[in-house]
Amino acid sequence: MPRKKRVKDYQQKLEQALAVLKVIAEDNTTPRNIRRVAKEASDVLNDENLSPAVRASNAIDMLEEISQDPNMPPYTRVRIWNAISALEGIRDYP
């Protein structure tokens, strides 16, 4: 895949995950600690000092950890899994 297309594809996946995380962070029915982690993961994804793959990996780690929270509503867990799925395809490009 050409580099330009890959960069565009990765940016689209980041934006998709950011949109999901924004919904979680703004959902008042979701516990505060989960909303906080969603906001922190969004901040990590927006950090331009890191490569897209590093940002995605860091955010995935944060989201996987919080997805085990027993107080999480099931619909929020599904949203987190959707965000993780979007981020999993992001790799460093040469």
ROMARSE-442661 format. One line per field, with one value per atom (N, C-alpha, C, O, CB): residue number from 1; x, y, z; atom name. Coordinates in nm, 3 decimals, always signed. Glycine has a CB too. Example, Ala and Ser with C-alpha at 12.3 -4.5 7.8 and 13.67 -1.06 7.14 Angstrom:
BEGIN
num = [1, 1, 1, 1, 1, 2, 2, 2, 2, 2]
c1 = [+1.319, +1.230, +1.320, +1.424, +1.131, +1.285, +1.367, +1.290, +1.341, +1.408]
c2 = [-0.569, -0.450, -0.330, -0.332, -0.447, -0.225, -0.106, +0.003, +0.114, -0.060]
c3 = [+0.780, +0.780, +0.780, +0.846, +0.905, +0.708, +0.714, +0.787, +0.804, +0.572]
atomo = [N, CA, C, O, CB, N, CA, C, O, CB]
% end
This chain:
BEGIN
num = [1, 1, 1, 1, 1, 2, 2, 2, 2, 2, 3, 3, 3, 3, 3, 4, 4, 4, 4, 4, 5, 5, 5, 5, 5, 6, 6, 6, 6, 6, 7, 7, 7, 7, 7, 8, 8, 8, 8, 8, 9, 9, 9, 9, 9, 10, 10, 10, 10, 10, 11, 11, 11, 11, 11, 12, 12, 12, 12, 12, 13, 13, 13, 13, 13, 14, 14, 14, 14, 14, 15, 15, 15, 15, 15, 16, 16, 16, 16, 16, 17, 17, 17, 17, 17, 18, 18, 18, 18, 18, 19, 19, 19, 19, 19, 20, 20, 20, 20, 20, 21, 21, 21, 21, 21, 22, 22, 22, 22, 22, 23, 23, 23, 23, 23, 24, 24, 24, 24, 24, 25, 25, 25, 25, 25, 26, 26, 26, 26, 26, 27, 27, 27, 27, 27, 28, 28, 28, 28, 28, 29, 29, 29, 29, 29, 30, 30, 30, 30, 30, 31, 31, 31, 31, 31, 32, 32, 32, 32, 32, 33, 33, 33, 33, 33, 34, 34, 34, 34, 34, 35, 35, 35, 35, 35, 36, 36, 36, 36, 36, 37, 37, 37, 37, 37, 38, 38, 38, 38, 38, 39, 39, 39, 39, 39, 40, 40, 40, 40, 40, 41, 41, 41, 41, 41, 42, 42, 42, 42, 42, 43, 43, 43, 43, 43, 44, 44, 44, 44, 44, 45, 45, 45, 45, 45, 46, 46, 46, 46, 46, 47, 47, 47, 47, 47, 48, 48, 48, 48, 48, 49, 49, 49, 49, 49, 50, 50, 50, 50, 50, 51, 51, 51, 51, 51, 52, 52, 52, 52, 52, 53, 53, 53, 53, 53, 54, 54, 54, 54, 54, 55, 55, 55, 55, 55, 56, 56, 56, 56, 56, 57, 57, 57, 57, 57, 58, 58, 58, 58, 58, 59, 59, 59, 59, 59, 60, 60, 60, 60, 60, 61, 61, 61, 61, 61, 62, 62, 62, 62, 62, 63, 63, 63, 63, 63, 64, 64, 64, 64, 64, 65, 65, 65, 65, 65, 66, 66, 66, 66, 66, 67, 67, 67, 67, 67, 68, 68, 68, 68, 68, 69, 69, 69, 69, 69, 70, 70, 70, 70, 70, 71, 71, 71, 71, 71, 72, 72, 72, 72, 72, 73, 73, 73, 73, 73, 74, 74, 74, 74, 74, 75, 75, 75, 75, 75, 76, 76, 76, 76, 76, 77, 77, 77, 77, 77, 78, 78, 78, 78, 78, 79, 79, 79, 79, 79, 80, 80, 80, 80, 80, 81, 81, 81, 81, 81, 82, 82, 82, 82, 82, 83, 83, 83, 83, 83, 84, 84, 84, 84, 84, 85, 85, 85, 85, 85, 86, 86, 86, 86, 86, 87, 87, 87, 87, 87, 88, 88, 88, 88, 88, 89, 89, 89, 89, 89, 90, 90, 90, 90, 90, 91, 91, 91, 91, 91, 92, 92, 92, 92, 92, 93, 93, 93, 93, 93, 94, 94, 94, 94, 94]
c1 = [+0.085, +0.000, +0.091, +0.184, -0.098, +0.065, +0.146, +0.139, +0.038, +0.099, +0.249, +0.261, +0.151, +0.093, +0.397, +0.122, +0.021, -0.116, -0.187, +0.013, -0.152, -0.281, -0.284, -0.385, -0.309, -0.171, -0.162, -0.178, -0.249, -0.028, -0.111, -0.121, -0.265, -0.316, -0.028, -0.331, -0.471, -0.561, -0.652, -0.519, -0.535, -0.612, -0.593, -0.690, -0.571, -0.468, -0.440, -0.507, -0.560, -0.289, -0.504, -0.567, -0.718, -0.780, -0.538, -0.776, -0.920, -0.952, -1.052, -0.966, -0.868, -0.889, -0.873, -0.950, -0.790, -0.775, -0.758, -0.881, -0.929, -0.632, -0.931, -1.049, -1.172, -1.253, -1.078, -1.184, -1.296, -1.288, -1.387, -1.295, -1.169, -1.152, -1.174, -1.235, -1.012, -1.126, -1.146, -1.294, -1.338, -1.070, -1.371, -1.514, -1.582, -1.667, -1.578, -1.545, -1.602, -1.564, -1.648, -1.554, -1.437, -1.390, -1.457, -1.483, -1.238, -1.485, -1.554, -1.695, -1.740, -1.560, -1.763, -1.897, -1.892, -1.975, -1.959, -1.794, -1.779, -1.747, -1.807, -1.669, -1.654, -1.612, -1.724, -1.724, -1.494, -1.819, -1.929, -2.057, -2.157, -1.958, -2.055, -2.174, -2.183, -2.103, -2.171, -2.279, -2.293, -2.343, -2.341, -2.386, -2.388, -2.432, -2.315, -2.330, -2.539, -2.198, -2.077, -2.004, -1.994, -1.986, -1.952, -1.878, -1.764, -1.702, -1.823, -1.738, -1.640, -1.501, -1.432, -1.633, -1.457, -1.321, -1.307, -1.200, -1.287, -1.412, -1.409, -1.409, -1.338, -1.530, -1.488, -1.489, -1.350, -1.303, -1.597, -1.287, -1.154, -1.053, -0.972, -1.109, -1.055, -0.961, -0.989, -0.895, -0.971, -1.115, -1.149, -1.091, -1.039, -1.302, -1.099, -1.043, -0.890, -0.830, -1.085, -0.828, -0.682, -0.637, -0.535, -0.634, -0.711, -0.678, -0.691, -0.611, -0.769, -0.791, -0.806, -0.686, -0.635, -0.935, -0.642, -0.525, -0.401, -0.320, -0.500, -0.386, -0.272, -0.280, -0.178, -0.269, -0.399, -0.414, -0.389, -0.352, -0.554, -0.407, -0.384, -0.242, -0.209, -0.478, -0.155, -0.017, +0.065, +0.104, +0.046, +0.091, +0.163, +0.311, +0.378, +0.147, +0.365, +0.507, +0.540, +0.657, +0.548, +0.438, +0.457, +0.406, +0.322, +0.386, +0.457, +0.410, +0.267, +0.226, +0.505, +0.193, +0.056, +0.049, -0.043, -0.008, +0.146, +0.144, +0.166, +0.102, +0.250, +0.254, +0.280, +0.158, +0.120, +0.406, +0.097, -0.024, -0.134, -0.200, -0.072, -0.153, -0.257, -0.229, -0.319, -0.269, -0.105, -0.068, -0.090, -0.145, +0.079, -0.049, -0.069, -0.218, -0.259, -0.002, -0.297, -0.440, -0.505, -0.592, -0.507, -0.463, -0.517, -0.489, -0.576, -0.458, -0.367, -0.332, -0.424, -0.472, -0.185, -0.447, -0.534, -0.677, -0.741, -0.532, -0.726, -0.865, -0.885, -0.989, -0.907, -0.787, -0.801, -0.804, -0.878, -0.685, -0.723, -0.722, -0.857, -0.909, -0.610, -0.912, -1.038, -1.158, -1.262, -1.060, -1.144, -1.258, -1.293, -1.399, -1.226, -1.204, -1.230, -1.307, -1.341, -1.101, -1.336, -1.406, -1.546, -1.625, -1.415, -1.579, -1.711, -1.826, -1.941, -1.713, -1.796, -1.900, -1.935, -2.022, -1.857, -1.867, -1.890, -2.021, -2.047, -1.773, -2.103, -2.225, -2.187, -2.087, -2.314, -2.266, -2.232, -2.218, -2.131, -2.337, -2.302, -2.294, -2.164, -2.113, -2.414, -2.112, -1.984, -1.870, -1.775, -1.962, -1.879, -1.776, -1.770, -1.661, -1.805, -1.885, -1.889, -1.825, -1.752, -2.035, -1.852, -1.791, -1.639, -1.566, -1.846, -1.592, -1.448, -1.387, -1.281, -1.415, -1.453, -1.404, -1.400, -1.308, -1.493, -1.500, -1.502, -1.382, -1.318, -1.633, -1.351, -1.236, -1.107, -1.019, -1.230, -1.095, -0.976, -0.963, -0.853, -0.983, -1.073, -1.070, -1.020, -0.943, -1.209, -1.065, -1.021, -0.871, -0.804, -1.098, -0.819, -0.678, -0.583, -0.466, -0.660, -0.633, -0.544, -0.475, -0.368, -0.622, -0.532, -0.472, -0.362, -0.303, -0.577, -0.335, -0.237, -0.096, -0.070, -0.269, -0.008, +0.130, +0.223, +0.183, +0.155, +0.348, +0.448, +0.477, +0.484, +0.578, +0.494, +0.525, +0.669, +0.719, +0.426, +0.733, +0.875, +0.894, +1.007, +0.937]
c2 = [-0.117, +0.000, +0.124, +0.132, -0.001, +0.218, +0.340, +0.416, +0.415, +0.432, +0.479, +0.549, +0.653, +0.662, +0.617, +0.729, +0.836, +0.778, +0.832, +0.917, +0.669, +0.604, +0.546, +0.553, +0.493, +0.489, +0.431, +0.538, +0.519, +0.357, +0.651, +0.761, +0.809, +0.834, +0.878, +0.822, +0.866, +0.763, +0.800, +0.887, +0.635, +0.528, +0.530, +0.515, +0.391, +0.548, +0.553, +0.674, +0.665, +0.557, +0.787, +0.907, +0.886, +0.931, +1.029, +0.818, +0.789, +0.697, +0.718, +0.722, +0.598, +0.508, +0.583, +0.559, +0.390, +0.672, +0.753, +0.839, +0.849, +0.842, +0.902, +0.987, +0.907, +0.954, +1.060, +0.786, +0.699, +0.665, +0.673, +0.569, +0.627, +0.594, +0.716, +0.705, +0.536, +0.832, +0.955, +0.989, +1.037, +1.072, +0.966, +0.994, +0.904, +0.949, +0.974, +0.776, +0.682, +0.722, +0.722, +0.538, +0.757, +0.795, +0.924, +0.940, +0.813, +1.014, +1.138, +1.108, +1.167, +1.235, +1.017, +0.978, +0.919, +0.951, +0.877, +0.833, +0.771, +0.877, +0.878, +0.664, +0.967, +1.070, +1.166, +1.223, +1.148, +1.184, +1.279, +1.212, +1.280, +1.355, +1.081, +1.006, +1.005, +0.939, +0.860, +1.077, +1.087, +0.959, +0.949, +1.198, +0.862, +0.736, +0.640, +0.534, +0.670, +0.676, +0.596, +0.641, +0.761, +0.609, +0.546, +0.583, +0.681, +0.677, +0.458, +0.768, +0.876, +0.825, +0.884, +0.960, +0.715, +0.665, +0.618, +0.631, +0.550, +0.563, +0.516, +0.636, +0.636, +0.423, +0.738, +0.861, +0.926, +0.976, +0.961, +0.925, +0.986, +0.913, +0.977, +0.985, +0.779, +0.702, +0.724, +0.731, +0.550, +0.736, +0.764, +0.899, +0.913, +0.763, +0.998, +1.131, +1.122, +1.182, +1.234, +1.049, +1.033, +0.961, +0.997, +0.957, +0.860, +0.788, +0.881, +0.873, +0.663, +0.967, +1.067, +1.160, +1.192, +1.148, +1.203, +1.291, +1.222, +1.284, +1.335, +1.093, +1.016, +1.008, +1.022, +0.874, +0.986, +0.974, +1.107, +1.108, +0.924, +1.217, +1.348, +1.398, +1.507, +1.448, +1.321, +1.363, +1.347, +1.236, +1.280, +1.458, +1.457, +1.425, +1.402, +1.591, +1.423, +1.394, +1.246, +1.209, +1.439, +1.161, +1.017, +0.970, +1.035, +0.942, +0.857, +0.801, +0.749, +0.720, +0.687, +0.736, +0.685, +0.548, +0.521, +0.676, +0.461, +0.327, +0.332, +0.257, +0.239, +0.418, +0.430, +0.488, +0.443, +0.518, +0.589, +0.648, +0.543, +0.531, +0.768, +0.467, +0.364, +0.257, +0.215, +0.300, +0.213, +0.110, +0.156, +0.082, +0.070, +0.279, +0.332, +0.342, +0.308, +0.470, +0.390, +0.402, +0.264, +0.247, +0.479, +0.167, +0.031, -0.025, -0.085, -0.061, -0.006, -0.055, +0.004, -0.067, -0.021, +0.133, +0.200, +0.147, +0.121, +0.353, +0.131, +0.088, -0.058, -0.093, +0.110, -0.143, -0.284, -0.300, -0.383, -0.366, -0.221, -0.229, -0.188, -0.256, -0.140, -0.079, -0.030, -0.115, -0.115, +0.117, -0.187, -0.266, -0.382, -0.442, -0.320, -0.413, -0.520, -0.473, -0.553, -0.582, -0.344, -0.286, -0.346, -0.338, -0.131, -0.406, -0.469, -0.367, -0.404, -0.555, -0.242, -0.140, -0.078, +0.009, -0.031, -0.121, -0.063, -0.112, -0.233, -0.095, -0.019, -0.061, -0.139, -0.108, +0.062, -0.240, -0.322, -0.242, -0.273, -0.428, -0.141, -0.063, +0.018, +0.044, +0.029, +0.057, +0.129, +0.034, +0.070, +0.196, -0.088, -0.189, -0.216, -0.229, -0.321, -0.225, -0.248, -0.130, -0.149, -0.269, -0.008, +0.110, +0.106, +0.138, +0.239, +0.067, +0.058, -0.047, -0.025, +0.025, -0.160, -0.263, -0.211, -0.243, -0.389, -0.130, -0.071, +0.021, +0.018, +0.007, +0.101, +0.191, +0.110, +0.142, +0.285, +0.004, -0.081, -0.144, -0.150, -0.190, -0.192, -0.254, -0.156, -0.192, -0.305, -0.031, +0.069, +0.095, +0.118, +0.200, +0.091, +0.124, +0.008, +0.031, +0.169, -0.115, -0.231, -0.241, -0.301, -0.356, -0.184, -0.194, -0.092, -0.093, -0.180, -0.005, +0.101, +0.048, +0.001, +0.226, +0.058, +0.012, +0.125, +0.218, -0.115, +0.118, +0.214, +0.186, +0.070, +0.207, +0.289, +0.274, +0.318, +0.409, +0.356, +0.253, +0.284, +0.421, +0.461, +0.177]
c3 = [+0.000, +0.000, +0.000, +0.080, +0.124, -0.086, -0.091, +0.042, +0.112, -0.205, +0.075, +0.204, +0.224, +0.333, +0.214, +0.121, +0.132, +0.168, +0.252, +0.001, +0.103, +0.129, +0.271, +0.340, +0.025, +0.313, +0.447, +0.554, +0.653, +0.465, +0.534, +0.630, +0.640, +0.749, +0.590, +0.526, +0.524, +0.595, +0.670, +0.379, +0.570, +0.633, +0.785, +0.860, +0.576, +0.831, +0.974, +1.038, +1.149, +0.999, +0.968, +1.021, +1.035, +1.132, +0.930, +0.940, +0.944, +1.064, +1.132, +0.812, +1.088, +1.202, +1.334, +1.428, +1.196, +1.342, +1.463, +1.488, +1.600, +1.452, +1.383, +1.397, +1.439, +1.519, +1.266, +1.386, +1.424, +1.573, +1.644, +1.339, +1.619, +1.760, +1.848, +1.955, +1.785, +1.804, +1.882, +1.894, +1.999, +1.816, +1.789, +1.794, +1.898, +1.974, +1.655, +1.900, +1.996, +2.139, +2.229, +1.967, +2.158, +2.291, +2.339, +2.459, +2.291, +2.248, +2.285, +2.336, +2.434, +2.164, +2.269, +2.313, +2.454, +2.538, +2.214, +2.479, +2.611, +2.716, +2.824, +2.608, +2.684, +2.780, +2.817, +2.926, +2.724, +2.727, +2.750, +2.799, +2.822, +2.625, +2.816, +2.858, +3.010, +3.077, +2.802, +3.065, +3.210, +3.277, +3.399, +3.244, +3.198, +3.257, +3.276, +3.338, +3.169, +3.223, +3.237, +3.363, +3.389, +3.112, +3.442, +3.564, +3.534, +3.427, +3.631, +3.630, +3.613, +3.579, +3.495, +3.740, +3.643, +3.616, +3.471, +3.412, +3.711, +3.415, +3.276, +3.181, +3.081, +3.246, +3.213, +3.131, +3.134, +3.032, +3.183, +3.250, +3.264, +3.177, +3.109, +3.411, +3.178, +3.096, +2.947, +2.867, +3.130, +2.909, +2.769, +2.727, +2.616, +2.749, +2.815, +2.786, +2.777, +2.688, +2.895, +2.869, +2.866, +2.739, +2.680, +2.990, +2.697, +2.574, +2.454, +2.360, +2.557, +2.455, +2.348, +2.344, +2.236, +2.367, +2.461, +2.468, +2.412, +2.343, +2.613, +2.441, +2.390, +2.237, +2.169, +2.452, +2.184, +2.039, +1.968, +1.851, +2.005, +2.038, +1.978, +1.994, +1.947, +2.039, +2.060, +2.084, +1.956, +1.919, +2.200, +1.890, +1.762, +1.777, +1.676, +1.693, +1.898, +1.919, +1.902, +1.890, +2.057, +1.901, +1.887, +1.752, +1.690, +2.001, +1.706, +1.579, +1.598, +1.711, +1.529, +1.489, +1.500, +1.567, +1.644, +1.362, +1.540, +1.598, +1.748, +1.823, +1.533, +1.794, +1.938, +2.008, +2.116, +1.964, +1.947, +2.006, +2.016, +2.119, +1.922, +1.909, +1.908, +2.013, +2.086, +1.769, +2.021, +2.117, +2.261, +2.343, +2.098, +2.291, +2.427, +2.461, +2.572, +2.440, +2.366, +2.390, +2.408, +2.493, +2.274, +2.327, +2.339, +2.478, +2.540, +2.230, +2.526, +2.660, +2.766, +2.854, +2.693, +2.757, +2.855, +2.846, +2.948, +2.832, +2.725, +2.705, +2.743, +2.799, +2.560, +2.713, +2.750, +2.902, +2.955, +2.691, +2.969, +3.115, +3.175, +3.263, +3.172, +3.127, +3.183, +3.137, +3.203, +3.143, +3.026, +2.976, +3.069, +3.056, +2.838, +3.164, +3.260, +3.383, +3.470, +3.304, +3.389, +3.505, +3.517, +3.423, +3.493, +3.631, +3.646, +3.654, +3.634, +3.771, +3.681, +3.689, +3.555, +3.546, +3.784, +3.450, +3.319, +3.258, +3.255, +3.226, +3.210, +3.139, +3.013, +2.948, +3.103, +2.978, +2.862, +2.732, +2.651, +2.843, +2.711, +2.588, +2.582, +2.473, +2.575, +2.696, +2.698, +2.667, +2.597, +2.836, +2.718, +2.689, +2.539, +2.482, +2.766, +2.473, +2.329, +2.255, +2.159, +2.280, +2.301, +2.239, +2.253, +2.159, +2.301, +2.371, +2.391, +2.299, +2.241, +2.539, +2.285, +2.194, +2.051, +1.975, +2.202, +2.012, +1.878, +1.858, +1.753, +1.854, +1.959, +1.950, +1.939, +1.858, +2.074, +2.019, +2.014, +1.875, +1.819, +2.123, +1.820, +1.686, +1.581, +1.493, +1.648, +1.591, +1.494, +1.506, +1.406, +1.514, +1.628, +1.651, +1.622, +1.594, +1.793, +1.629, +1.616, +1.481, +1.472, +1.640, +1.377, +1.244, +1.218, +1.110, +1.141, +1.311, +1.289, +1.320, +1.431, +1.375, +1.224, +1.237, +1.196, +1.125, +1.150, +1.241, +1.194, +1.048, +1.006, +1.279, +0.972, +0.830, +0.806, +0.872, +0.742, +0.712, +0.687, +0.622, +0.595, +0.598]
atomo = [N, CA, C, O, CB, N, CA, C, O, CB, N, CA, C, O, CB, N, CA, C, O, CB, N, CA, C, O, CB, N, CA, C, O, CB, N, CA, C, O, CB, N, CA, C, O, CB, N, CA, C, O, CB, N, CA, C, O, CB, N, CA, C, O, CB, N, CA, C, O, CB, N, CA, C, O, CB, N, CA, C, O, CB, N, CA, C, O, CB, N, CA, C, O, CB, N, CA, C, O, CB, N, CA, C, O, CB, N, CA, C, O, CB, N, CA, C, O, CB, N, CA, C, O, CB, N, CA, C, O, CB, N, CA, C, O, CB, N, CA, C, O, CB, N, CA, C, O, CB, N, CA, C, O, CB, N, CA, C, O, CB, N, CA, C, O, CB, N, CA, C, O, CB, N, CA, C, O, CB, N, CA, C, O, CB, N, CA, C, O, CB, N, CA, C, O, CB, N, CA, C, O, CB, N, CA, C, O, CB, N, CA, C, O, CB, N, CA, C, O, CB, N, CA, C, O, CB, N, CA, C, O, CB, N, CA, C, O, CB, N, CA, C, O, CB, N, CA, C, O, CB, N, CA, C, O, CB, N, CA, C, O, CB, N, CA, C, O, CB, N, CA, C, O, CB, N, CA, C, O, CB, N, CA, C, O, CB, N, CA, C, O, CB, N, CA, C, O, CB, N, CA, C, O, CB, N, CA, C, O, CB, N, CA, C, O, CB, N, CA, C, O, CB, N, CA, C, O, CB, N, CA, C, O, CB, N, CA, C, O, CB, N, CA, C, O, CB, N, CA, C, O, CB, N, CA, C, O, CB, N, CA, C, O, CB, N, CA, C, O, CB, N, CA, C, O, CB, N, CA, C, O, CB, N, CA, C, O, CB, N, CA, C, O, CB, N, CA, C, O, CB, N, CA, C, O, CB, N, CA, C, O, CB, N, CA, C, O, CB, N, CA, C, O, CB, N, CA, C, O, CB, N, CA, C, O, CB, N, CA, C, O, CB, N, CA, C, O, CB, N, CA, C, O, CB, N, CA, C, O, CB, N, CA, C, O, CB, N, CA, C, O, CB, N, CA, C, O, CB, N, CA, C, O, CB, N, CA, C, O, CB, N, CA, C, O, CB, N, CA, C, O, CB, N, CA, C, O, CB, N, CA, C, O, CB, N, CA, C, O, CB, N, CA, C, O, CB, N, CA, C, O, CB, N, CA, C, O, CB, N, CA, C, O, CB, N, CA, C, O, CB, N, CA, C, O, CB, N, CA, C, O, CB]
% end
